[in-house]
C-alpha cells in the first residue's frame, strides 16, 4: 500500500572563505550560496531534488532505513527541538512530505 508520510531533515550552514556552505547530515546533501540564507534556500532545493530522485528510483525507504531517518504518518508538530550547533554555524529544519509503502510508519525505517 502506498502512503504519505513526513520527515524533518536538518540543514547547517557555515562560512568558508567568501561562500557559505550548507549541508544536510541525514541525506549527505550539500549546497552553497553568497549568504547563509541563500545557502539554506539552495540546500532546501537540493533536498527536494534528492528526495524526488529517491522516490522515483524506489530507493527512498532503503536510504531512510540505512540512515535511520524516521517517517511519521502525521506532520511533525514538534514543540521542542534540542540541537547543538557549533559557534559560527546556522541551523534550520526542512519538514518534507514523502511517499512510501505501508507498514513502516512512525518509526525509523
Z-matrix of the N, CA and C atoms (Angstrom, degrees):
N
C 1 1.442
C 2 1.535 1 109.00
N 3 1.324 2 116.93 1 133.53
C 4 1.461 3 122.98 2 178.87
C 5 1.530 4 108.80 3 -87.76
N 6 1.345 5 115.90 4 131.93
C 7 1.466 6 121.07 5 -177.45
C 8 1.522 7 110.08 6 -133.17
N 9 1.322 8 115.18 7 163.63
C 10 1.461 9 122.00 8 173.91
C 11 1.525 10 107.73 9 -106.17
N 12 1.311 11 116.39 10 139.29
C 13 1.453 12 121.39 11 177.87
C 14 1.515 13 109.49 12 -142.06
N 15 1.312 14 114.89 13 -179.04
C 16 1.457 15 120.68 14 -175.04
C 17 1.522 16 110.91 15 -132.99
N 18 1.307 17 116.13 16 142.49
C 19 1.455 18 122.42 17 174.66
C 20 1.525 19 108.30 18 -130.08
N 21 1.317 20 115.79 19 154.83
C 22 1.455 21 121.18 20 173.25
C 23 1.523 22 106.85 21 -120.91
N 24 1.315 23 115.72 22 113.94
C 25 1.456 24 122.41 23 179.38
C 26 1.526 25 108.35 24 -104.26
N 27 1.313 26 116.47 25 158.06
C 28 1.463 27 119.57 26 -177.62
C 29 1.522 28 110.97 27 -114.31
N 30 1.309 29 114.39 28 154.09
C 31 1.456 30 121.51 29 176.27
C 32 1.514 31 109.92 30 -132.19
N 33 1.300 32 116.11 31 135.59
C 34 1.457 33 122.34 32 177.38
C 35 1.518 34 107.86 33 -125.98
N 36 1.315 35 116.22 34 139.55
C 37 1.467 36 120.32 35 179.77
C 38 1.525 37 108.50 36 -128.48
N 39 1.324 38 114.44 37 143.17
C 40 1.461 39 120.44 38 175.47
C 41 1.523 40 108.62 39 -144.00
N 42 1.300 41 114.65 40 155.99
C 43 1.466 42 120.55 41 -179.15
C 44 1.529 43 109.41 42 -82.13
N 45 1.317 44 115.10 43 134.80
C 46 1.460 45 122.15 44 173.81
C 47 1.522 46 107.31 45 -133.00
N 48 1.314 47 116.13 46 99.50
C 49 1.464 48 120.55 47 -177.16
C 50 1.513 49 110.43 48 67.02
N 51 1.340 50 116.36 49 -125.83
C 52 1.461 51 121.41 50 179.70
C 53 1.522 52 113.07 51 -88.67
N 54 1.318 53 118.15 52 -3.32
C 55 1.464 54 122.77 53 -176.84
C 56 1.526 55 110.72 54 -113.78
N 57 1.331 56 114.96 55 163.60
C 58 1.455 57 122.64 56 172.30
C 59 1.522 58 107.03 57 -113.91
N 60 1.320 59 116.44 58 128.06
C 61 1.465 60 122.23 59 -177.69
C 62 1.521 61 108.60 60 -108.31
N 63 1.319 62 116.82 61 132.01
C 64 1.459 63 121.86 62 -179.99
C 65 1.528 64 108.98 63 -121.04
N 66 1.345 65 115.49 64 148.92
C 67 1.450 66 119.00 65 178.71
C 68 1.519 67 111.30 66 -150.85
N 69 1.316 68 114.29 67 152.27
C 70 1.458 69 123.54 68 177.00
C 71 1.519 70 106.69 69 -109.53
N 72 1.322 71 116.81 70 110.22
C 73 1.470 72 121.13 71 -177.65
C 74 1.519 73 112.17 72 -61.35
N 75 1.328 74 116.46 73 -39.16
C 76 1.465 75 119.74 74 -175.36
C 77 1.527 76 112.40 75 -62.62
N 78 1.325 77 117.15 76 -43.23
C 79 1.466 78 121.10 77 -176.31
C 80 1.521 79 113.66 78 -98.34
N 81 1.330 80 117.24 79 -18.20
C 82 1.462 81 119.74 80 -174.86
C 83 1.515 82 112.04 81 78.19
N 84 1.321 83 116.97 82 17.74
C 85 1.461 84 123.23 83 -179.57
C 86 1.524 85 109.56 84 -89.10
N 87 1.336 86 116.66 85 143.72
C 88 1.458 87 119.37 86 179.16
C 89 1.527 88 110.78 87 -140.95
N 90 1.337 89 114.90 88 165.53
C 91 1.453 90 121.88 89 177.49
C 92 1.521 91 107.76 90 -159.17
N 93 1.333 92 116.52 91 -171.44
C 94 1.457 93 119.98 92 179.44
C 95 1.522 94 109.02 93 -156.67
N 96 1.332 95 115.89 94 174.70
C 97 1.453 96 121.24 95 178.57
C 98 1.514 97 110.59 96 -171.79
N 99 1.316 98 115.74 97 173.59
C 100 1.466 99 121.62 98 179.76
C 101 1.525 100 112.26 99 -80.13
N 102 1.347 101 117.90 100 -13.99
C 103 1.460 102 123.23 101 176.65
C 104 1.522 103 107.83 102 -139.59
N 105 1.324 104 117.14 103 165.91
C 106 1.463 105 119.00 104 179.24
C 107 1.527 106 110.34 105 -65.53
N 108 1.333 107 117.77 106 -37.94
C 109 1.465 108 120.58 107 178.14
C 110 1.528 109 111.31 108 -62.92
N 111 1.322 110 116.47 109 -43.64
C 112 1.466 111 120.18 110 179.44
C 113 1.529 112 110.45 111 -65.58
N 114 1.324 113 117.45 112 -40.06
C 115 1.464 114 120.67 113 179.29
C 116 1.522 115 110.83 114 -63.51
N 117 1.330 116 117.84 115 -40.53
C 118 1.469 117 120.76 116 178.62
C 119 1.521 118 111.44 117 -71.03
N 120 1.328 119 117.23 118 -37.31
C 121 1.468 120 120.22 119 176.28
C 122 1.531 121 110.08 120 -63.75
N 123 1.334 122 116.88 121 -44.43
C 124 1.463 123 120.72 122 178.40
C 125 1.531 124 111.30 123 -64.32
N 126 1.333 125 116.58 124 -35.38
C 127 1.459 126 120.01 125 176.87
C 128 1.523 127 110.62 126 -65.09
N 129 1.334 128 117.11 127 -40.89
C 130 1.462 129 120.07 128 176.71
C 131 1.524 130 111.39 129 -58.04
N 132 1.334 131 116.48 130 -41.36
C 133 1.469 132 120.76 131 176.94
C 134 1.531 133 110.63 132 -64.51
N 135 1.325 134 117.14 133 -42.91
C 136 1.466 135 121.44 134 -179.91
C 137 1.531 136 110.90 135 -64.30
N 138 1.327 137 116.78 136 -38.20
C 139 1.470 138 120.53 137 177.17
C 140 1.520 139 110.18 138 -63.25
N 141 1.329 140 116.95 139 -43.36
C 142 1.470 141 120.58 140 178.46
C 143 1.525 142 111.03 141 -58.75
N 144 1.328 143 116.65 142 -46.86
C 145 1.471 144 121.19 143 179.81
C 146 1.528 145 109.94 144 -62.37
N 147 1.320 146 116.82 145 -43.13
C 148 1.462 147 121.51 146 -179.87
C 149 1.532 148 110.67 147 -62.19
N 150 1.341 149 117.12 148 -48.17
C 151 1.467 150 120.52 149 179.94
C 152 1.525 151 111.17 150 -63.52
N 153 1.334 152 117.56 151 -41.65
C 154 1.473 153 120.77 152 177.80
C 155 1.523 154 110.69 153 -59.31
N 156 1.329 155 116.68 154 -44.18
C 157 1.468 156 120.49 155 -179.94
C 158 1.525 157 110.79 156 -64.61
N 159 1.327 158 117.41 157 -41.35
C 160 1.467 159 120.42 158 178.32
C 161 1.523 160 111.37 159 -63.06
N 162 1.335 161 116.63 160 -41.09
C 163 1.463 162 120.08 161 178.16
C 164 1.523 163 111.01 162 -66.19
N 165 1.332 164 117.56 163 -45.37
C 166 1.469 165 122.00 164 -177.68
C 167 1.525 166 112.31 165 -63.51
N 168 1.321 167 116.99 166 -34.45
C 169 1.471 168 120.20 167 -178.62
C 170 1.524 169 112.87 168 -90.94
N 171 1.335 170 116.70 169 -3.16
C 172 1.463 171 119.97 170 179.97
C 173 1.524 172 113.56 171 75.85
N 174 1.316 173 117.12 172 17.82
C 175 1.469 174 121.38 173 -176.64
C 176 1.523 175 113.84 174 -100.25
N 177 1.329 176 118.10 175 -2.49
C 178 1.452 177 121.04 176 -174.08
C 179 1.522 178 112.44 177 -56.94
N 180 1.317 179 118.37 178 -52.04
C 181 1.461 180 120.69 179 -176.93
C 182 1.529 181 111.67 180 -64.59
N 183 1.317 182 117.95 181 -38.94
C 184 1.462 183 120.05 182 178.91
C 185 1.525 184 110.76 183 -63.23
N 186 1.334 185 116.30 184 -47.41
C 187 1.468 186 120.42 185 -179.63
C 188 1.527 187 110.27 186 -63.76
N 189 1.326 188 117.11 187 -44.05
C 190 1.462 189 119.83 188 179.14
C 191 1.523 190 110.91 189 -62.22
N 192 1.320 191 117.36 190 -41.65
C 193 1.466 192 121.21 191 178.97
C 194 1.532 193 110.12 192 -62.23
N 195 1.332 194 117.23 193 -46.65
C 196 1.465 195 121.59 194 -179.25
C 197 1.523 196 112.15 195 -63.94
N 198 1.334 197 117.49 196 -32.10
C 199 1.464 198 121.20 197 -176.67
C 200 1.528 199 112.53 198 -100.93
N 201 1.342 200 116.07 199 7.61
C 202 1.471 201 121.83 200 179.30
C 203 1.524 202 112.77 201 54.84
N 204 1.332 203 116.26 202 43.19
C 205 1.465 204 121.65 203 176.88
C 206 1.523 205 107.73 204 -92.33
N 207 1.298 206 115.77 205 124.73
C 208 1.464 207 122.60 206 -175.94
C 209 1.528 208 110.57 207 -84.47
N 210 1.347 209 115.78 208 134.84
C 211 1.466 210 121.97 209 172.12
C 212 1.523 211 106.84 210 -109.52
N 213 1.326 212 116.52 211 125.41
C 214 1.464 213 122.12 212 177.51
C 215 1.512 214 109.48 213 -108.06
N 216 1.340 215 116.21 214 148.11
C 217 1.463 216 119.13 215 179.08
C 218 1.521 217 112.11 216 -78.85
N 219 1.302 218 117.48 217 -25.38
C 220 1.453 219 122.46 218 177.95
C 221 1.519 220 109.26 219 -102.67
N 222 1.332 221 117.76 220 147.75
C 223 1.467 222 119.07 221 175.61
C 224 1.522 223 109.60 222 -57.62
N 225 1.295 224 115.46 223 139.13
C 226 1.457 225 120.20 224 -179.20
C 227 1.517 226 109.54 225 -73.44
N 228 1.306 227 115.71 226 110.75
C 229 1.454 228 120.47 227 177.48
C 230 1.513 229 108.63 228 -104.66
N 231 1.339 230 115.62 229 47.83
C 232 1.457 231 118.06 230 -174.90
C 233 1.518 232 110.90 231 -59.23
N 234 1.311 233 113.69 232 130.21
C 235 1.456 234 119.99 233 178.71
C 236 1.512 235 111.00 234 -91.03
N 237 1.317 236 115.42 235 -19.46
C 238 1.451 237 119.40 236 -174.42
C 239 1.517 238 108.95 237 -141.00
N 240 1.284 239 116.09 238 133.75
C 241 1.456 240 121.55 239 178.68
C 242 1.510 241 107.37 240 -139.20
N 243 1.313 242 115.36 241 125.28
C 244 1.455 243 119.90 242 -179.35
C 245 1.522 244 108.88 243 -113.13
N 246 1.325 245 116.01 244 118.16
C 247 1.454 246 121.28 245 -177.67
C 248 1.516 247 108.80 246 -138.85
N 249 1.320 248 116.22 247 137.62
C 250 1.457 249 120.55 248 174.11
C 251 1.519 250 107.97 249 -97.20
N 252 1.315 251 115.81 250 123.29
C 253 1.459 252 120.93 251 179.94
C 254 1.530 253 107.37 252 -123.14
N 255 1.329 254 116.47 253 123.52
C 256 1.468 255 118.84 254 179.44
C 257 1.534 256 111.34 255 -60.45
N 258 1.327 257 117.22 256 153.65
C 259 1.469 258 120.70 257 177.64
C 260 1.529 259 111.21 258 -55.34
N 261 1.321 260 116.40 259 142.05
C 262 1.455 261 121.28 260 178.03
C 263 1.515 262 113.84 261 87.79
N 264 1.345 263 117.53 262 -0.09
C 265 1.464 264 120.65 263 178.89
C 266 1.517 265 109.39 264 -115.07
N 267 1.324 266 116.40 265 153.14
C 268 1.455 267 122.79 266 178.93
C 269 1.520 268 107.63 267 -117.36
N 270 1.323 269 116.92 268 141.44
C 271 1.462 270 123.11 269 -175.67
C 272 1.520 271 109.76 270 -120.42
N 273 1.345 272 117.09 271 143.72
C 274 1.461 273 121.79 272 172.29
C 275 1.523 274 108.40 273 -148.73
N 276 1.319 275 116.39 274 169.26
C 277 1.462 276 120.95 275 176.67
C 278 1.520 277 109.70 276 -117.61
N 279 1.327 278 115.08 277 155.25
C 280 1.463 279 122.63 278 178.30
C 281 1.526 280 108.20 279 -128.71
N 282 1.331 281 118.14 280 89.79
C 283 1.465 282 119.02 281 174.56
C 284 1.521 283 108.77 282 -71.80
N 285 1.318 284 117.70 283 132.95
C 286 1.458 285 121.26 284 -177.38
C 287 1.516 286 110.60 285 -138.99
N 288 1.334 287 115.84 286 147.07
C 289 1.456 288 121.73 287 174.12
C 290 1.527 289 107.89 288 -93.03
N 291 1.330 290 116.73 289 137.56
C 292 1.459 291 121.74 290 179.80
C 293 1.527 292 109.63 291 -132.25
N 294 1.310 293 116.39 292 157.80
C 295 1.466 294 123.24 293 177.04
C 296 1.517 295 108.14 294 -105.75
N 297 1.337 296 117.06 295 134.58
C 298 1.462 297 121.02 296 -179.18
C 299 1.523 298 108.54 297 -149.79
N 300 1.327 299 116.63 298 169.64
C 301 1.451 300 121.03 299 176.82
C 302 1.513 301 109.36 300 -84.65
N 303 1.309 302 117.46 301 152.25
C 304 1.465 303 122.55 302 -176.24
C 305 1.517 304 112.81 303 -63.44
N 306 1.321 305 114.97 304 163.34
C 307 1.459 306 120.90 305 175.67
C 308 1.518 307 114.28 306 94.53
N 309 1.307 308 118.78 307 -1.51
C 310 1.460 309 120.08 308 -178.11
C 311 1.519 310 111.48 309 -127.75
N 312 1.323 311 116.16 310 36.91
C 313 1.456 312 119.35 311 -174.83
C 314 1.513 313 113.07 312 -93.91
N 315 1.311 314 115.73 313 160.99
C 316 1.466 315 124.48 314 176.04
C 317 1.521 316 113.29 315 51.09
N 318 1.312 317 117.10 316 34.51
C 319 1.466 318 120.94 317 175.29
C 320 1.512 319 108.04 318 -162.90
N 321 1.292 320 115.86 319 164.54
C 322 1.457 321 119.29 320 173.96
C 323 1.514 322 107.45 321 -66.37
N 324 1.306 323 117.36 322 135.11
C 325 1.475 324 120.65 323 179.97
C 326 1.499 325 111.04 324 -72.18
